[in-house]
């Protein structure tokens, strides 16, 4: 019985974690809002495949780690 309760608890945690995955566009919008709130201007955010970021800083990942959001100034 204890194993069943433990398994059910772990599955519910895994389900909650996967349900909280954000889309790339949603995450990009949140990052842009934070940068704008800090008064940052003259930047760009691009969504690229993982490992192809060149000339910028990776500021987020999305689509289960297959894409990256790159900040360039």
PyMOL commands that set and color helices and strands:
alter all, ss='L'
color gray80, all
select helices_A, chain A and resi 2-19+24-37
alter helices_A, ss='H'
color red, helices_A
select strands_A, chain A and resi 44-49+57-62+67-72
alter strands_A, ss='S'
color yellow, strands_A
deselect
rebuild
show_as cartoon
